[in-house]
Structure formats: structure tokens, C-alpha cells
Amino acid sequence: MYAAGDFFIVPSRFEPCGLTDFFAQLLGNLPIVHAVGGLVKTVDGRFGYSYLGGEAELREALQRALRDYREPDMPAIREMQRAAVKNIYENFTWDKVLAKKYLPLYRLAKERMRPDMPY
């Protein structure tokens, strides 16, 4: 599903994580997302399409995406695809995220762990 599409629509009203946009982007499928929770990293016009609001705003985002899709050779689409993948690899791969955020958090948790905890 991720690899077969041109756009991946995520109209969630609540999104705690937001990994679906990454999965789609890595396969060249641009997300069209409601800019909430973990989906706010899909910067409108740079890594896909995002909107705030309801049905009318979603419709407008879909129209923008289709307008860009209909352009000869789709320059806006191709640029967003490249930028989205580059953004993921530069900012969100495990080597970046693990080293910067998770390892310090794990070390702090280990320091604060009570001796009577089973783990």
C-alpha cells in the first residue's frame, strides 16, 4: 500500500506517533496529513501536504496535491519526494535519534532505577 500509491492520506484527528508518513515518504508516496501530533513534521510544501482544520481544509490540500501531480514531469512532487527522504535520513534515522535522545534517557532511567525493581 505504501509503495503503490502516489499520495498517502492521513486525516487523523489525533496522532500520537506519526510513523505512517515516514513509511510513505521513504517509498516516494507523499503524505497528505492533518497537522496534529506526530504528523506535524510533514511540513506543508516541503515533505508532503499538511492542513489544519476540517473537511474543507483537507479538500484544499487534496486539490493542491492533484494540481502538482498534473504538472508535466511533476517538479514539485519530485522535489518533495527527494526532500522528504533527505529529511528522514538526516534527522530521524536510529543512529541520529538513538545517540541524541534515547541513550541519555536510558542512562538517566538506569541511574534512577530502584534496586528492588525486577528489571
SULTAUR-V361804 format. One record per residue. N is the residue number from 0. OMEGA is omega in whole degrees, -180 to 180 (none if undefined). D_LAST is the distance of its C-alpha to the last C-alpha in Angstrom with 2 decimals. Layout:
n=N omega=OMEGA d_last=D_LAST
n=N omega=OMEGA d_last=D_LAST
//
This chain:
n=0 omega=180 d_last=38.75
n=1 omega=-174 d_last=37.40
n=2 omega=-173 d_last=39.62
n=3 omega=-174 d_last=42.70
n=4 omega=173 d_last=43.33
n=5 omega=179 d_last=44.89
n=6 omega=178 d_last=43.14
n=7 omega=-174 d_last=39.92
n=8 omega=179 d_last=40.33
n=9 omega=-177 d_last=37.35
n=10 omega=-177 d_last=38.93
n=11 omega=172 d_last=35.73
n=12 omega=179 d_last=36.15
n=13 omega=-178 d_last=32.41
n=14 omega=-176 d_last=30.15
n=15 omega=-172 d_last=26.60
n=16 omega=179 d_last=25.86
n=17 omega=175 d_last=29.07
n=18 omega=-177 d_last=28.34
n=19 omega=179 d_last=31.39
n=20 omega=177 d_last=33.75
n=21 omega=-180 d_last=32.11
n=22 omega=-179 d_last=32.35
n=23 omega=-177 d_last=35.98
n=24 omega=-179 d_last=36.89
n=25 omega=179 d_last=35.68
n=26 omega=176 d_last=38.11
n=27 omega=-177 d_last=41.00
n=28 omega=-174 d_last=40.74
n=29 omega=179 d_last=41.16
n=30 omega=169 d_last=39.28
n=31 omega=-168 d_last=41.22
n=32 omega=168 d_last=38.72
n=33 omega=-172 d_last=38.73
n=34 omega=178 d_last=37.43
n=35 omega=175 d_last=34.51
n=36 omega=-177 d_last=30.78
n=37 omega=-180 d_last=29.51
n=38 omega=-178 d_last=33.03
n=39 omega=179 d_last=34.64
n=40 omega=173 d_last=34.02
n=41 omega=-176 d_last=36.80
n=42 omega=-176 d_last=39.52
n=43 omega=178 d_last=42.77
n=44 omega=179 d_last=45.26
n=45 omega=-175 d_last=43.00
n=46 omega=-176 d_last=40.21
n=47 omega=-179 d_last=41.57
n=48 omega=177 d_last=42.97
n=49 omega=-179 d_last=41.48
n=50 omega=172 d_last=42.99
n=51 omega=178 d_last=42.45
n=52 omega=-174 d_last=44.07
n=53 omega=-173 d_last=45.02
n=54 omega=-180 d_last=47.14
n=55 omega=180 d_last=49.93
n=56 omega=175 d_last=47.62
n=57 omega=179 d_last=45.90
n=58 omega=-180 d_last=49.40
n=59 omega=178 d_last=50.37
n=60 omega=177 d_last=47.34
n=61 omega=179 d_last=48.22
n=62 omega=177 d_last=51.82
n=63 omega=180 d_last=50.87
n=64 omega=-180 d_last=48.76
n=65 omega=176 d_last=51.63
n=66 omega=179 d_last=54.16
n=67 omega=-179 d_last=52.24
n=68 omega=-177 d_last=51.85
n=69 omega=179 d_last=55.62
n=70 omega=177 d_last=56.50
n=71 omega=-179 d_last=57.98
n=72 omega=174 d_last=55.35
n=73 omega=-177 d_last=52.81
n=74 omega=-180 d_last=52.37
n=75 omega=179 d_last=50.10
n=76 omega=-178 d_last=47.89
n=77 omega=179 d_last=47.67
n=78 omega=178 d_last=46.88
n=79 omega=179 d_last=44.07
n=80 omega=179 d_last=42.60
n=81 omega=-178 d_last=42.65
n=82 omega=-179 d_last=41.35
n=83 omega=180 d_last=38.45
n=84 omega=178 d_last=37.22
n=85 omega=178 d_last=37.79
n=86 omega=180 d_last=35.83
n=87 omega=-178 d_last=32.79
n=88 omega=-180 d_last=32.89
n=89 omega=-172 d_last=33.58
n=90 omega=-170 d_last=31.05
n=91 omega=177 d_last=28.38
n=92 omega=-176 d_last=27.40
n=93 omega=-179 d_last=23.85
n=94 omega=178 d_last=25.03
n=95 omega=-175 d_last=26.44
n=96 omega=-178 d_last=23.82
n=97 omega=-177 d_last=20.77
n=98 omega=-174 d_last=22.37
n=99 omega=-170 d_last=23.77
n=100 omega=-171 d_last=21.28
n=101 omega=-179 d_last=17.81
n=102 omega=176 d_last=17.09
n=103 omega=178 d_last=18.07
n=104 omega=178 d_last=16.00
n=105 omega=179 d_last=12.77
n=106 omega=178 d_last=13.87
n=107 omega=179 d_last=14.61
n=108 omega=179 d_last=11.32
n=109 omega=178 d_last=9.67
n=110 omega=-176 d_last=12.63
n=111 omega=-177 d_last=12.28
n=112 omega=178 d_last=8.69
n=113 omega=-179 d_last=9.43
n=114 omega=-178 d_last=9.05
n=115 omega=179 d_last=8.74
n=116 omega=-177 d_last=5.60
n=117 omega=-177 d_last=3.80
n=118 omega=none d_last=0.00
//
